[in-house]
């Protein structure tokens, strides 16, 4: 049976939970762009070759890709807050390792540890789903999902300022400090989720997925240096295909897999993940092109300083952050599918307009704002689409896989755009310098990716997924209406204590005959709850609240179109929180 034990009950979730989780996401995203201002100087700073220096960036990419789905599954099994704090702690250790060394191997080790923190994004989304009422959930998940871009965009000018006026190791000390602050705030403000997935951790599945991802992403990242048709590149791609196929075959036969491929193959999940790859491609193109365009000398770029370039690109992240409440209103009215389509259309417009806006710094700001608004809407829609389609006990793993898809998109984007810029560069004094022509080709590639994503989004189901209630942003009235409609084919009633007094914020979980969680909710201030059922059959209701022993009902039948009225009376004895 699904476990619902918790260190701290979700009923204690306060108004600071969302900003704290979003701050943790932003801190994690900072690690992705932290070294952008000093990339060109890394060979000299680390006393190594340019080829070896790229491992400082590649190591973070690989570890982040591997850790994201694994941390999501661990969070579903053992507690999302626990795994969030763990991932942030590993990041802090990695930042300190990098801060105290100029040795290439130690630097790569530190950067690998920093990449583990990428799992914080899906964990934060999962915590929000488990704790927040529906009227707050849409905008909260939108902000958490967008934190990847927000942190990356805001880190550029800050990192450029530090790198220009201080020792570059200060970047890592600053990152470690932010990580410690995020851990302290999380432990203080964020309660642990009561939701637990059934089963144990699939170690063979984790090893197989890790091997497949490394074998795939390594040639993607290094293909330009090794040669796309070289024996090494082609061999690694072939090995990745074999390993991932064997891994998928194995996962289909595991009772509690790392990734539920049957759920992943659902139309709404599959198309959302594929669209996520395209959104990841489009996001990284602007992050790669605009800083170079701004800093290159006249004739190839706009001749701006490192700090000015960072400030011109910063609106990309700021716009994504301010788009979250706009997304909440649009999604409440039209649904996340429509919001995703709108976001993709805005991104396409931004890249199309950007083709003619490369002659002045202010023009790049306009491009950043427009593309940032589109990516903000698109990123905000993705977790809502995924969350709608999977059980609550699989939220962490499912969003972890979705975040992985975005990472694959950024990796492919980096490889392709790097190849395009190198192939269209001018050689000046023995140094290859990108050209405006290469930048425009890159924008066209991003536009093509957006068009593919738009086609995928158009084929997403319009209606509510049949097995799970829609979780989207809405007003308080809309949320009440949804709860009332849900009760028409499920269970409803009140949670009471031994004296008959209503219990507010009690956790009520619906469990099907297979022992799997089929729904969950939190009782209102008057003790009322309502839970819909995905299909007819026998179900068990489990309830718990602070100061009361947990309660499990006998098997009950629901789902025949009529509501089942059932008050849940919690035992009077207290239990430790």
N, C-alpha and C positions, 0 to 999 in steps of 0.2 A: 504494500500500500504506500502511496505517496506520503512522505514524511512532512510534517508541518511544524517541527520544532524550530525555535528561534531564540537567539540571544536577547533580542530586544523586540518587542512587538511593534508591528507596523502602525498601530494606533498612535504611537508617539510621534509620528512623522509631522514635522512642523513646516512653516513657510520657508525656512532657510534651506530645506533639503535640495530644492531645485538649483539655486545658485551655487551651492557647495559642490554638487555633482557636476554641474557645468564647468565650474572652476577647475575641478580635477581633470575633466576632458580637455580643457584649454591647456593646462600644464603638460599633459601628455602630448598634445599636438605640437607644442613648442619644440619638442625634441626633434621633430621632423625637419624643421627649417632652421634650427639653431646654428648650423655650420654654413648656411648658404653664403653669408658675407665673407667667409674665409676659405671657400672651396678652392679657389685658384692658388691660394698660398699653402695649402696642406702639404704638398711635397717638400717644400722648404721647411715648414714648421716641424715636420716629423722626420726630416732627413731621410726621405725615401723617394721612390720613383712615382711619377703621376699614376701609373697603372696600379701600383700597390696602395697608393693613397685613396683610391676610390673604394677600397674595402671598408674604410671608415664609414662611408654612407651605405654601402651594400649590406653590411652586417646588420645595421638597424632595420633595414627593409626586410631582410630575411627573418630575423627574430620576431619582428612585429607580425609578419604574416603567419608564422607558425603559432605564436602565442595567442592571437586573437580568438580563434575558435576553441582552443584548448581552455583558456581562462573562462570563456563563456560557459562551457560545459561544466567546469569545476564550480563555477558560481551557481549553476542550477542544482548541483548535487550537494554542495557543502556550505553555501551561503555567499550571496553576491557581494555584500559589503566586505566580508572576510577576504575574498579574492581581489576586490578592488584595492583594499589596503595593501595586500601582498604585492600586487603588481606595481603600485606606487613605491613601495619600499625597495623592490628590486631596481626600479628606475633611479632612486636616490643613490643606492650603492653604485650603480653603473656611472652616474654623473660624477661621484666622488673619485672613482677609479680614473676616469678621464681627466678630472681636474688636477690630479697630482702626477701626471706622467707626460713625457714627450716620446715615449717608446711606442712604436707602431702597433706591436702585438697587444700591449696593455690597452692602448687606445681602442683597438678593435673589440677587445673584451668588454670594455666599459660601454661602448656603443651597442654591443649585442645585448647587454643587460638593459639598457635604456629602451630598446625596442619592445621588451616584454610588456611595457606599460600600455601598449596600444589596446590591450584587452580591456582597459578601463572604460572605453566608449560603450561597447555592448553591455557591460556590467552595469553601468549607470542607467542605460535605457531599461534594463531588466528591473532594477530597483524602482524606477519610476512607475513602471507598469504595476508592480506588486503593491505599491503603497499609496499612489495618488488617486483621488477621485477622478471620474471621467472628464469633468469640466476643466480640470487642470492638466490632464495627461497629454493632450495634443501639443500644446505650446511647449510643455516641458521636454517631451521627447524631441521636438523640433530643435530646441536650443542645444540639447545634448548631442544630437546628430551633427549639428552645424559647428559644434565646438572644434571639430577637426580643422575646418577651414578658418575659424576665428583665431584659434591659437597660432596656426601657421602664418596667417596674415599679420597679426599683431607682433609676432616674434621677429619678423624681418627688420622693421625699423629699430626695435630695441636692441637686437643682436648687432645690427650694423653700427649703432652708436657705441656699444660696448667695445666691439672689435676695433673701431677707429680710434678710441681714446684710452683703451686699457689693454692689459695682457689678455690674450684670447682665452686663457684658462678661466677667466672670470665668467665666461658664458656658462661653464659647467657648475661653478659654485652657485651662480644665480639659479640654475635649473634645480640643483639639489635643494636649495632653500625653498623654492616654490613647491617642490615635492613634499618636503617636511610639513609645510603649511597645509597642503592639501590633505595629507594624512591626518594631521591634528583636527582639522575641520570635519573630516569625514567621521572620525571616531567620536567627536563631540556632538555632531548634529544629525548624522544619518543613522537610522536604526537598521538592524538586520532584517532582511526579508524573511517571512515565514514560509515562503514557497520552497519546496524541495522536489527535485525530479526523482523518479524511481530508478533503482539500479546502482551500479558501481561505475567507477571511472574506467573507460575503455582504453587501457594502456596500449595494446597492439594497434588500435585504431589511431591513437595519437601519434605513435611512432611512424605508422604508414603514411598518414597525412603530412607529417613533418617532412619525411623523406621526399614525398612527391612534390610538395611545394618548393623545397630547396632545389630539387632537380629541375623544376620548371622556371623558377624566378632567377636562378643563378645565370643561365644563358640569356634570359631576357635582359638582365642588368649588365652583363658583360659581353653581349653579342657584338656590340660595335667594336670593342677592343679585340676580341678573339676572331671576329669575322663571322658573319651570319651563316656562311656555308662551310665553316671549318669543321673538322672532324669532332672536335671537342663540343662545339655548340650543338651539332646535330645529334651526337650521341647522348648528350644530357637531355635534350628534348624527347628523344625516343625512350630513354630510361624513365623520364617523368610520366610519359603516357602509360608505360607498362605498370609502373608502381601504382599510379592512381587508379587504373582499371582493376588491379588486384585488390587494392584497398577498398574500392567500391563493392566488389564482389564479397569481400569479407564483412563489410559493414552491414550488408543486407541480411546477413545470417547471425548477427550479434543481437541478443535480447535487448541490451541497453547500449546502442552505438554512440560513438562520439558525435556523429552527425546523422540524424534520421533522414536518410536519402529518400525515403518514400514521401516524407513531408516536403523535402526540398524539391522533389519532382512535381509537386502540385503546381498547376498553371500560375497561380498568383505569386507563389514564392519563386519559382524558376524565372519568370519574366521580370520580376522585381530585381533579382540578383543580376541578371544579364543587363538590365538597364543601369544598375549600379556601376557596372564596369565602365559603361559609356560616360556616366557622370564623373567617375574618377578620372577618366582620360581628359575630359574637358576642363576639370578643375586644375589639373597639373600643367596643362599647356600654358595657361595664363601665368601661373606661378613661375614657369621656366622662362617664358619669353619676355615679359615686361621688365623684370630686373636687369636683364642683359641689354635690352633695347635702351633703357634709361642710362645705363652706365657706360656703354661703348662710346668712343670718341665720335665727334661730328663726321659725317660721311657714312658711318655705320650705325650710329645711335644718336642719343641726345646729349651726351657728355655731362651727365649729372653725377653728383657724389653718391657714395654708398648710402649715406643717411637719407638724402633726398629721394633716392630710388626706393628705399624702404617706405618712406612716408607716402609716396605716390601709389604704392601697391597696398598699403595698409587698409584703404577703404574696401578692398576685397573682403577682408575678414570682418570689418565693422558692419558692412552691409549685410553679410550673412547673419550676424548676431541680431541686428534690428529687424530682420525678416521673420524671425520666429513668431512674434505675436501676430504679424500679418498672415502667416501661414495658418495659425490657429483659427482665425476668422474664416479664411477661405475654405479650409478643410471642413469646418463645421457646417458650412453651407453647401459645398459641392463635393466633398470627399477627397481623400488623399490622391486618388488616381488623377482627378482633374487638376489638382495642385501640382502634381509631378509634370503633367503635360504642359501646364502654364510655365513652370520653371524652365523646362527644356526649350520652349519657344523663346523665352527671354534670353537664355544663354546663346541660342543661335543668333538672335538679334544683336547681342553684344559682340560676338565674334564677327558677324557680318559688318557691323559698323566699325569695328576695330581695324578692319582691313584698310580703311581710309583715315584712321586716327592714329598715326604714328609719327607725326611731325612736331609735336610739342608735348611737354610734360603734362600740361593740364588735360590733354587728350587721353593720355593713359589713365588719368584719374577717372574720367568719364567711362572708359572701357572697364575699369576695375569695378566701379559702382554697378553698372548694368549687369556684368557677368556675375558679380557677387550676389546680386538680388536673385538672379535665376538659379545659381547653385544653392543659395540658401533655401529657396522653395523646394528644389529637387531633393537636397539632402534631408530636409525636414520631413518630406513625404515618405522616404524609404522605410524608417523604422515603424511608422504607422501601418504601412502596407504589410510588412513582415509580421508585426504583432497581431494584426487582425487574422492572420492565416495560420497561426501556430498556437498550441496550448500554452497556458501561462508557465508550466513547468519547463518549457523548452525555449523561453524567451531569450535567455542569455546565449545559448548555443546558436539559435537562429540568427540573432542580431550580430553575433560574432562572425558567423559565416558571411552575412551581408557586408559587414565592415571589411572582411577579407576580400570580397569582390571589388570593393572600392580600391583597396590597396593594389590588387592586381591591375586595375585600370590605371592607377598612377604609375605603376612599374612599367606597363606597356607603353604608356605615354612618354615616360622618361626615355625609354630606349628608342622609340620611333622618332621623337622630336630631336633627340641628340644626334641620331643618324642624319636627319634632314638638315639640321644646322651645320653639321660637319661637311655634308655633301655639297652645300651651297655657299660655304665660307670662302672668303678671299684670303690669300696668303700675303701678309705684310711683314717684311723683315723676318721671315721664317716662322711667323706665328699665324695660325688660322683664326680669322675674325669672322663671326657670323654677319650676315648681310640682311638688309630689310626684305629682300626677296625670300630668304629662308624663313624669316618671321611670318611673312604673309602665307607661305605654304603651310606653316605650322598652324596658323589660325584656320586655314581651310580644312586641315585634318581634324581639328577640334570640332568644326562645324559638321563635318561628315559623321563624326562619332555621335554628336547630339542628334542628328537626323536618325541614325540607327536606334538610339535610345528612345526617340519619339515614336518610332514605329512599334517598338516593343511595348511601350506604355499604352499605346492605343489598343493593344490586344489584351490588356489586363481586364479581369472581370469587373463589371461596373457595380454589381450588387454586393451585398454583405456576404462574406464567406459562410457557408452553411453550417460549419461545425463550431464556430466560435463567435461570440458577440463582438460587434464592431467597437473598437476603442478609438475614439477620435475626439478632437476638441469640440466642445459644445458649451452652450450657456447652461446655467443651473436648471432652467426649465426643460431644456432638451435632455439633460441627463436624467431628470426625474421621469420624463416621458419614456426614455429608453428603458429605465428600470421597470416602469409599469408594464410596458409591452413585453419585456422579458418574462415577467411573472405569469403571463397568460399561458405559457407552456413550460412551466418549471415549478419551483418551490418558492414560497413566500411566507413571511411571518415575522416574529420578533424574537430577539435573543433576550432572555430574562435571567436574573439571578435566582437564588433559592427562595427569595422572598417575593418574587414576582416583579421586581423592579427592572425596567429596561436597561440593557447594557449597551452603551455606545462604543463604537470602534472595535467591536468584536470581529475576529476573523472567521469567516464561514467558508468552508471548502467543499465543493461537490466532487465526489469520487465515484467513478463508474464501476461496473462489475469486474473489470480487469485490474482494479486497484490503481487506475490512472486518474490524475486530476482532470476533471472535465469543466471546471469553472471555479472562480473564487470571488469573494466580495468582502466588504467591510460594513458592518451594521451602521445605520444612521444614528443621529443623536437620540431618537426615540426608540432605538433598538431594532427598527425594522430592517429587513434584508429582502432581497429578491435575486434568484438565480435561475437563468434559463438552462434548459437541457438540450444537448445537440441531437438526441434521438430518444425514442421510447425505450424503456427498459428499467432495470433496478439500479438505484443509486443510494449512496450513503452520504449523509451530511456530517461534517466534522466542524466543531466550533471551539474556539478558545479565546480567552481574554485575560488581561492582567488581573491577578488576584483570584483566579478561579481555576479549578482543574478542568482539563479539556473534556469535551463531550463528543461521542460518536453515536449517531442514530442507528436504528435497525435499517435493513434494506427497505427502500421505498420505491414505488413505481411512479414515474413521471413522464411527461413528453407526449401525452395523448391529446393535447390541445386545451386541457383544462388546468388551472393552477391548483397546486397542492398546498393547502394552508397548514403550516407546521411551526409552532413556537418551540424554540430550543431553550430548555432550562438548564443552565450551567450549575454544576455541583457547587456547594457553598464553601468547601474547604479551599484555602488559598494555596498557591504554588509559588515557588520562587521565580522571579522574573529573569 
